[in-house]
Amino acid sequence: MNQEITCQELNSEKFIEDQIRAISETVGDGLAINALSGGVDSSVVTALGHRALGDRLKTIFVQNGLMREGEPKQVQSMFSDLDIPVEIVDSREDFFSALQGLEDPEEKREAVTQTFYKKVFGQIVNESHAKYLLQGTILTDVDETVAGIKRQHNVFEQLGIDPQEAFGYKIIEPLIQLRKDGVRKVGEALGLPEPMFNRIPFPGPALAARVIGEVTPERIEIVRKATTIVEQALSFTNAFQYMAILHEDRVTGMRNNQREFGLQIEVRCWDSVDARQASPTHVSFDVLEKLGSDITDQVPGVVSVTYNIAKKPPSTMEVV
């Protein structure tokens, strides 16, 4: 098990130097693939990998159909401004096919994991002759997986899974000793733009982690629209994370004086430092009331909006 480096203990410049040297020594004269989602962790790893390997790092954004509105092009543009080229690989059909018919949370996470690592990146690594994949696993991912709270899609060796044997390549995890607050500190020291290293967390399975029940293109589109509204409405809070969740059960509502058997969106907003513990953000009722109106007005089929008031633990930050 890797020794934790707390945010208070972290010497960012030394950490960056150590990780750049470790990545360079591990990859040698070869090539590496970098998995970029645009989140804080993967963005910091991308910057570290680019410093260590330059043109010998191939950065890939997987368009899995599960991302937020406009995310692939937005992330590609942000990194282009940093002179880091990003290739977008369209794998939407692969992911929705793998998720078809699945309702159990762990089965859905495993489907995303296998599609991402074995099918999509397995093919990319094989075609490029790279032997390594860089990714942004952090210590909290490992803790939650090993404890059996939820299977994080990017944790393998701690579960006795050898990526080389399972997928055909090795995985490099430069951030595995850090938690989110430490990763943000490293991102700032790397000179990343503030919106990049201070972005709210986003799960590896993306919006699939915010749909209770089966994940379909139609249900993802609903939660995607709700996510846009929630993120715009709650950005002023400076909360650790905020999200929209699509529930599986339909609820009775009414529209135009007629009964509508519609959908329910749950809003969550969290105050936290490192995601190990969290409390619901105290958002004013006026803000919540407007949020509820905006979602029911703008997201087709939604007739109910709720706000989570349970702490973590016993709740978790993501619902699936």
Sine and cosine of phi, psi and omega as CSV:
sin_phi,cos_phi,sin_psi,cos_psi,sin_omega,cos_omega
0.00,0.00,0.71,-0.70,0.00,-1.00
-0.95,0.31,0.62,-0.79,0.01,-1.00
-0.96,0.28,0.78,-0.62,0.00,-1.00
-0.93,0.38,0.68,-0.74,0.18,-0.98
-0.94,-0.34,0.94,-0.34,0.00,-1.00
-0.95,0.30,0.32,-0.95,0.01,-1.00
-0.87,0.49,-0.58,0.81,-0.01,-1.00
-0.93,0.36,-0.57,0.82,-0.02,-1.00
-0.99,0.15,-0.34,0.94,-0.19,-0.98
-0.92,0.38,0.83,-0.55,0.19,-0.98
-0.98,-0.18,0.98,-0.17,-0.16,-0.99
-0.85,0.53,-0.72,0.69,-0.05,-1.00
-0.89,0.45,-0.67,0.74,0.02,-1.00
-0.92,0.39,-0.65,0.76,0.02,-1.00
-0.87,0.49,-0.72,0.70,0.00,-1.00
-0.88,0.48,-0.73,0.68,0.03,-1.00
-0.86,0.51,-0.71,0.71,-0.03,-1.00
-0.90,0.44,-0.68,0.73,-0.05,-1.00
-0.95,0.30,-0.60,0.80,0.06,-1.00
-0.89,0.46,-0.69,0.73,0.03,-1.00
-0.90,0.43,-0.67,0.74,-0.03,-1.00
-0.91,0.41,-0.67,0.74,0.03,-1.00
-0.89,0.45,-0.71,0.71,-0.01,-1.00
-0.88,0.48,-0.71,0.71,-0.02,-1.00
-0.92,0.39,-0.61,0.79,-0.02,-1.00
-0.93,0.36,-0.72,0.69,-0.06,-1.00
-0.98,0.20,-0.48,0.88,0.00,-1.00
0.89,0.45,-0.75,-0.67,-0.01,-1.00
-1.00,-0.01,0.07,1.00,-0.08,-1.00
-1.00,0.09,-0.25,-0.97,-0.01,-1.00
-0.93,-0.37,0.42,-0.91,0.10,-0.99
-0.70,-0.72,0.49,-0.87,0.09,-1.00
-0.97,-0.23,0.60,-0.80,-0.01,-1.00
-0.86,-0.51,0.81,-0.59,0.02,-1.00
-1.00,-0.02,0.93,-0.38,-0.03,-1.00
-0.91,-0.41,0.80,-0.60,0.08,-1.00
-0.94,-0.34,-0.27,0.96,-0.08,-1.00
0.99,-0.13,-0.13,0.99,0.07,-1.00
-0.96,0.27,0.13,-0.99,-0.06,-1.00
-0.86,0.51,-0.76,0.65,-0.09,-1.00
-0.89,0.45,-0.76,0.65,-0.04,-1.00
-0.94,0.34,-0.49,0.87,0.04,-1.00
-0.92,0.39,-0.67,0.74,0.03,-1.00
-0.91,0.41,-0.67,0.74,0.05,-1.00
-0.89,0.45,-0.63,0.78,0.03,-1.00
-0.87,0.50,-0.71,0.71,0.00,-1.00
-0.91,0.42,-0.67,0.74,0.04,-1.00
-0.89,0.46,-0.73,0.68,-0.02,-1.00
-0.89,0.45,-0.63,0.78,0.00,-1.00
-0.91,0.41,-0.64,0.77,0.05,-1.00
-0.90,0.43,-0.61,0.79,-0.06,-1.00
-0.97,0.23,-0.61,0.79,-0.19,-0.98
-0.88,-0.48,-0.32,0.95,-0.02,-1.00
0.86,0.51,-0.80,-0.60,-0.05,-1.00
-0.94,0.34,-0.17,0.99,0.02,-1.00
-1.00,0.05,0.12,0.99,0.12,-0.99
-0.94,-0.34,0.82,-0.58,0.04,-1.00
-0.96,-0.29,0.93,-0.37,-0.08,-1.00
-1.00,-0.07,0.81,-0.58,-0.09,-1.00
-0.87,-0.49,0.75,-0.66,0.20,-0.98
-0.96,-0.28,0.88,-0.47,-0.01,-1.00
-1.00,0.04,0.91,-0.42,0.09,-1.00
-0.99,0.12,0.99,-0.10,-0.07,-1.00
-0.99,-0.11,0.02,1.00,-0.02,-1.00
0.99,0.15,0.03,1.00,-0.10,-0.99
-0.92,-0.38,0.15,0.99,-0.10,-1.00
-1.00,-0.01,0.13,-0.99,0.04,-1.00
-0.94,0.33,0.20,-0.98,-0.06,-1.00
-0.85,0.53,0.84,-0.55,0.09,-1.00
0.94,0.34,0.20,0.98,-0.14,-0.99
-0.89,0.45,-0.71,0.70,-0.05,-1.00
-0.81,0.58,-0.78,0.63,-0.02,-1.00
-0.93,0.37,-0.58,0.82,0.01,-1.00
-0.90,0.44,-0.72,0.69,0.00,-1.00
-0.91,0.41,-0.69,0.73,0.02,-1.00
-0.86,0.52,-0.66,0.75,0.00,-1.00
-0.93,0.37,-0.67,0.74,0.00,-1.00
-0.87,0.49,-0.66,0.75,-0.02,-1.00
-0.98,0.19,-0.43,0.90,0.11,-0.99
-0.89,0.46,-0.59,0.81,0.05,-1.00
-0.91,0.42,-0.36,0.93,0.04,-1.00
-0.99,-0.12,0.16,0.99,-0.03,-1.00
0.88,0.47,0.56,0.83,0.09,-1.00
-0.89,-0.45,0.95,-0.32,-0.01,-1.00
-0.95,0.32,0.65,-0.76,0.00,-1.00
-0.80,-0.60,0.80,-0.60,0.05,-1.00
-0.99,-0.14,0.77,-0.63,0.05,-1.00
-1.00,-0.08,0.82,-0.58,0.02,-1.00
-0.93,-0.36,0.87,-0.49,-0.05,-1.00
-1.00,0.09,0.94,-0.33,-0.01,-1.00
-0.81,-0.58,0.44,0.90,-0.07,-1.00
-0.84,0.54,-0.69,0.73,-0.03,-1.00
-0.89,0.46,-0.63,0.78,0.00,-1.00
-0.88,0.47,-0.71,0.70,-0.08,-1.00
-0.95,0.32,-0.71,0.71,-0.01,-1.00
-0.93,0.38,-0.53,0.85,0.08,-1.00
-0.91,0.42,-0.68,0.73,0.00,-1.00
-0.92,0.39,-0.51,0.86,-0.05,-1.00
-1.00,0.04,-0.17,0.99,-0.10,-1.00
-0.86,0.51,0.79,-0.62,0.08,-1.00
0.99,0.14,-0.08,1.00,-0.05,-1.00
-1.00,-0.02,0.71,-0.70,0.04,-1.00
-0.83,-0.55,-0.44,0.90,0.00,-1.00
-0.93,0.36,0.76,-0.65,-0.06,-1.00
-0.83,0.56,-0.69,0.72,-0.04,-1.00
-0.94,0.33,-0.56,0.83,0.06,-1.00
-0.91,0.41,-0.62,0.78,0.03,-1.00
-0.92,0.40,-0.69,0.72,0.03,-1.00
-0.89,0.46,-0.65,0.76,0.00,-1.00
-0.92,0.39,-0.60,0.80,0.04,-1.00
-0.90,0.44,-0.67,0.74,0.04,-1.00
-0.90,0.44,-0.70,0.72,-0.01,-1.00
-0.86,0.51,-0.79,0.61,-0.06,-1.00
-0.90,0.43,-0.63,0.77,0.01,-1.00
-0.92,0.39,-0.68,0.73,-0.04,-1.00
-0.91,0.41,-0.79,0.61,-0.16,-0.99
-1.00,0.07,-0.65,0.76,-0.09,-1.00
-1.00,0.06,-0.77,0.64,-0.10,-0.99
-0.99,0.15,-0.85,0.53,-0.12,-0.99
-0.95,0.30,-0.87,0.50,-0.04,-1.00
-0.96,0.28,-0.47,0.88,0.09,-1.00
-0.85,0.53,-0.69,0.73,0.02,-1.00
-0.93,0.35,-0.68,0.74,-0.01,-1.00
-0.89,0.46,-0.72,0.69,0.00,-1.00
-0.89,0.46,-0.68,0.74,-0.01,-1.00
-0.89,0.45,-0.70,0.72,-0.04,-1.00
-0.94,0.34,-0.51,0.86,-0.05,-1.00
-1.00,0.00,-0.20,0.98,-0.05,-1.00
0.91,0.41,0.36,0.93,0.10,-0.99
-0.97,0.23,0.43,-0.90,-0.01,-1.00
-0.91,-0.41,-0.07,1.00,-0.11,-0.99
-0.70,-0.72,0.55,-0.84,0.14,-0.99
-0.85,-0.52,0.82,-0.58,0.09,-1.00
-1.00,-0.03,0.71,-0.71,0.04,-1.00
-0.52,-0.86,0.28,-0.96,-0.17,-0.99
-0.99,-0.14,0.68,0.73,0.08,-1.00
-0.88,0.48,0.74,-0.68,0.08,-1.00
-0.89,-0.46,0.14,-0.99,-0.13,-0.99
-0.89,0.45,-0.56,0.83,0.01,-1.00
-0.90,0.43,-0.58,0.81,0.08,-1.00
-0.85,0.53,-0.71,0.70,-0.02,-1.00
-0.91,0.41,-0.73,0.68,-0.04,-1.00
-0.84,0.55,-0.75,0.66,-0.05,-1.00
-0.92,0.40,-0.57,0.82,-0.01,-1.00
-0.95,0.31,-0.75,0.66,-0.03,-1.00
-0.90,0.44,-0.58,0.82,0.00,-1.00
-0.97,0.24,-0.15,0.99,0.02,-1.00
0.98,0.18,0.24,0.97,0.01,-1.00
-0.94,0.35,-0.77,0.64,0.13,-0.99
-0.33,-0.94,0.56,-0.83,-0.02,-1.00
-0.99,0.17,0.96,-0.28,0.08,-1.00
-0.97,0.25,0.69,-0.73,-0.16,-0.99
-0.92,0.40,-0.27,0.96,-0.12,-0.99
-0.95,-0.31,0.34,0.94,-0.02,-1.00
-0.92,-0.40,0.82,-0.58,-0.07,-1.00
-0.74,-0.67,-0.89,0.45,-0.14,-0.99
-0.86,0.50,-0.54,0.84,0.01,-1.00
-0.93,0.36,-0.25,0.97,0.07,-1.00
-0.97,-0.24,0.16,0.99,0.00,-1.00
0.99,0.16,0.28,0.96,0.01,-1.00
-0.99,-0.15,0.83,-0.55,0.04,-1.00
-1.00,-0.02,0.94,-0.33,-0.02,-1.00
-0.84,0.54,-0.58,0.81,0.01,-1.00
-0.87,0.50,-0.69,0.72,-0.01,-1.00
-0.96,0.27,-0.64,0.77,-0.07,-1.00
-0.98,0.21,-0.61,0.79,-0.15,-0.99
-0.84,-0.54,-0.29,0.96,0.03,-1.00
0.99,-0.12,0.22,0.97,0.04,-1.00
-0.43,-0.90,0.27,-0.96,0.03,-1.00
-0.99,-0.12,0.43,-0.90,-0.02,-1.00
-0.91,-0.41,0.74,-0.68,0.05,-1.00
-0.95,-0.30,0.77,-0.64,-0.08,-1.00
-0.80,-0.60,0.99,0.13,-0.10,-1.00
-0.90,0.43,-0.37,0.93,-0.13,-0.99
-0.97,-0.24,0.20,0.98,-0.19,-0.98
-0.93,0.36,-0.22,0.98,0.05,-1.00
-1.00,-0.02,-0.07,1.00,-0.12,-0.99
-0.94,-0.35,0.36,-0.93,0.21,-0.98
-0.95,-0.31,-0.01,-1.00,-0.19,-0.98
-0.86,0.52,-0.64,0.77,-0.02,-1.00
-0.90,0.43,-0.58,0.82,0.06,-1.00
-0.94,0.35,-0.62,0.78,0.02,-1.00
-0.89,0.45,-0.67,0.75,0.03,-1.00
-0.88,0.48,-0.65,0.76,0.00,-1.00
-0.89,0.45,-0.66,0.76,0.04,-1.00
-0.92,0.38,-0.65,0.76,0.02,-1.00
-0.87,0.50,-0.65,0.76,0.04,-1.00
-0.91,0.41,-0.67,0.74,0.00,-1.00
-0.91,0.41,-0.47,0.88,0.04,-1.00
-0.97,0.25,-0.18,0.98,0.00,-1.00
1.00,0.07,0.31,0.95,0.04,-1.00
-0.94,0.35,0.49,-0.87,0.06,-1.00
-0.87,0.50,0.57,-0.82,-0.05,-1.00
-0.82,0.58,-0.66,0.75,0.02,-1.00
-0.89,0.46,-0.33,0.94,-0.02,-1.00
-1.00,0.10,-0.73,0.69,-0.05,-1.00
-1.00,0.06,-0.21,0.98,0.01,-1.00
-0.95,-0.32,0.22,0.97,-0.01,-1.00
-0.92,0.40,0.52,-0.86,0.03,-1.00
-0.92,0.39,0.51,-0.86,-0.01,-1.00
-0.87,0.49,0.49,-0.87,0.03,-1.00
-0.65,-0.76,0.74,-0.67,-0.14,-0.99
-0.94,0.33,0.47,-0.88,0.04,-1.00
-0.83,0.55,-0.71,0.70,0.05,-1.00
-0.96,0.28,0.08,1.00,0.06,-1.00
0.84,0.54,-0.65,-0.76,-0.09,-1.00
-0.93,0.36,-0.18,0.98,0.11,-0.99
-0.90,0.44,-0.43,0.91,0.04,-1.00
-0.98,0.18,-0.02,1.00,-0.05,-1.00
-0.85,-0.53,0.32,0.95,0.10,-0.99
-0.85,-0.53,0.90,-0.45,0.08,-1.00
-0.99,0.11,0.81,-0.59,-0.07,-1.00
0.99,-0.13,-0.35,-0.94,-0.09,-1.00
-0.92,0.39,0.64,-0.77,0.03,-1.00
-0.99,-0.14,0.91,-0.42,0.04,-1.00
-0.81,-0.59,0.33,-0.95,0.05,-1.00
-0.82,0.57,-0.62,0.79,-0.03,-1.00
-0.92,0.39,-0.67,0.74,-0.02,-1.00
-0.95,0.31,-0.57,0.82,0.08,-1.00
-0.90,0.44,-0.63,0.77,0.00,-1.00
-0.89,0.45,-0.59,0.80,0.04,-1.00
-0.90,0.44,-0.76,0.64,-0.03,-1.00
-0.95,0.33,-0.45,0.89,0.07,-1.00
-0.91,0.42,-0.71,0.70,0.03,-1.00
-0.89,0.46,-0.68,0.74,0.01,-1.00
-0.91,0.41,-0.59,0.80,0.02,-1.00
-0.88,0.47,-0.69,0.72,0.02,-1.00
-0.85,0.53,-0.70,0.72,-0.01,-1.00
-0.91,0.41,-0.72,0.70,-0.04,-1.00
-0.90,0.43,-0.70,0.71,-0.03,-1.00
-0.92,0.40,-0.57,0.82,0.06,-1.00
-0.94,0.34,-0.63,0.77,-0.09,-1.00
-0.96,0.27,-0.51,0.86,-0.13,-0.99
-0.95,-0.32,0.08,1.00,-0.02,-1.00
-0.89,0.46,-0.46,0.89,-0.03,-1.00
-0.93,0.36,-0.31,0.95,-0.11,-0.99
-0.95,0.31,-0.37,0.93,-0.13,-0.99
0.85,0.52,0.46,0.89,0.04,-1.00
-0.94,0.34,0.30,-0.95,0.00,-1.00
-0.91,0.42,-0.64,0.77,-0.06,-1.00
-0.32,-0.95,0.54,-0.84,0.10,-1.00
-0.52,-0.86,0.49,-0.87,-0.18,-0.98
-0.33,-0.94,0.26,-0.96,0.15,-0.99
-0.91,-0.42,0.62,-0.79,-0.02,-1.00
-0.79,-0.61,0.72,-0.70,0.05,-1.00
-0.99,-0.11,0.87,-0.49,0.03,-1.00
-0.99,0.17,0.34,-0.94,-0.04,-1.00
-0.99,0.11,-0.66,0.75,-0.04,-1.00
-0.94,0.35,0.60,-0.80,0.15,-0.99
-1.00,-0.02,0.49,-0.87,-0.03,-1.00
-0.79,-0.62,0.43,-0.90,-0.02,-1.00
-0.98,0.20,0.75,-0.66,0.07,-1.00
-0.66,-0.75,-0.10,-1.00,0.07,-1.00
-0.55,-0.83,0.61,-0.79,0.01,-1.00
-0.55,-0.83,0.72,-0.69,-0.03,-1.00
0.83,0.55,0.64,0.77,0.03,-1.00
0.89,0.45,0.38,0.92,0.04,-1.00
-0.78,-0.63,0.51,-0.86,0.03,-1.00
-0.93,0.37,0.72,-0.70,0.07,-1.00
-0.77,-0.64,0.90,-0.44,0.01,-1.00
-1.00,0.10,1.00,-0.02,-0.27,-0.96
-0.92,-0.40,-0.27,-0.96,-0.11,-0.99
-0.98,-0.21,0.34,-0.94,-0.01,-1.00
-0.82,-0.57,0.79,-0.62,0.08,-1.00
-0.96,-0.29,0.75,-0.66,0.12,-0.99
-0.97,-0.25,0.74,-0.68,0.05,-1.00
-0.97,-0.23,0.72,-0.69,0.10,-0.99
-0.82,-0.57,0.64,-0.77,0.05,-1.00
-0.61,-0.80,0.80,-0.60,-0.20,-0.98
-0.85,-0.53,0.66,-0.76,0.25,-0.97
-0.98,-0.19,0.82,-0.58,-0.02,-1.00
-0.30,-0.95,0.27,-0.96,0.09,-1.00
-0.97,-0.26,-0.76,0.66,-0.11,-0.99
-0.75,-0.66,0.20,0.98,0.06,-1.00
0.98,0.22,-0.05,1.00,0.03,-1.00
-0.96,0.26,-0.58,0.81,0.10,-0.99
-0.73,-0.68,0.50,-0.86,-0.02,-1.00
-0.42,-0.91,0.46,-0.89,0.06,-1.00
-0.80,-0.61,0.58,-0.81,0.07,-1.00
-0.86,0.50,0.71,-0.70,0.02,-1.00
-0.93,0.37,0.68,-0.74,0.04,-1.00
-0.98,0.18,1.00,-0.04,0.00,-1.00
-0.99,-0.13,0.68,-0.73,-0.04,-1.00
-0.89,0.45,0.48,-0.88,-0.01,-1.00
-0.90,0.43,-0.54,0.84,0.02,-1.00
-0.87,0.50,-0.68,0.73,0.02,-1.00
-0.91,0.42,-0.70,0.71,-0.02,-1.00
-0.91,0.42,-0.64,0.77,-0.01,-1.00
-0.89,0.45,-0.68,0.73,0.05,-1.00
-0.92,0.40,-0.62,0.78,0.03,-1.00
-0.87,0.49,-0.70,0.71,0.03,-1.00
-0.88,0.48,-0.67,0.74,0.02,-1.00
-0.91,0.42,-0.69,0.73,-0.02,-1.00
-0.89,0.45,-0.67,0.74,-0.02,-1.00
-0.92,0.38,-0.72,0.69,-0.01,-1.00
-0.93,0.37,-0.46,0.89,0.03,-1.00
-0.98,0.21,-0.59,0.81,-0.19,-0.98
-0.97,-0.26,-0.28,0.96,-0.01,-1.00
-0.95,-0.31,0.93,-0.37,-0.08,-1.00
-0.83,0.55,0.73,-0.68,0.11,-0.99
1.00,0.01,-0.20,0.98,-0.04,-1.00
-1.00,0.05,0.80,-0.60,0.00,-1.00
-0.86,-0.51,-0.10,1.00,-0.05,-1.00
-0.62,-0.79,0.68,-0.73,0.06,-1.00
-0.75,-0.67,0.78,-0.62,0.00,-1.00
-0.85,-0.52,0.28,-0.96,0.02,-1.00
-0.81,-0.58,0.80,-0.60,-0.03,-1.00
-0.95,0.31,0.72,-0.70,0.01,-1.00
-0.82,-0.57,0.30,0.95,0.02,-1.00
-0.99,-0.14,0.64,-0.77,0.00,-1.00
-0.98,0.19,0.29,-0.96,0.20,-0.98
-0.96,-0.29,0.83,-0.56,-0.26,0.97
-0.95,0.30,0.21,-0.98,0.15,0.99
-0.99,0.12,-0.28,0.96,0.04,-1.00
-0.95,0.31,0.19,-0.98,0.21,-0.98
-0.88,-0.48,0.27,-0.96,-0.11,-0.99
-0.95,0.33,-0.69,0.72,0.12,-0.99
-1.00,-0.03,0.43,-0.90,-0.11,-0.99
-1.00,0.02,-0.44,0.90,-0.04,-1.00
-0.91,-0.43,0.00,0.00,0.00,0.00
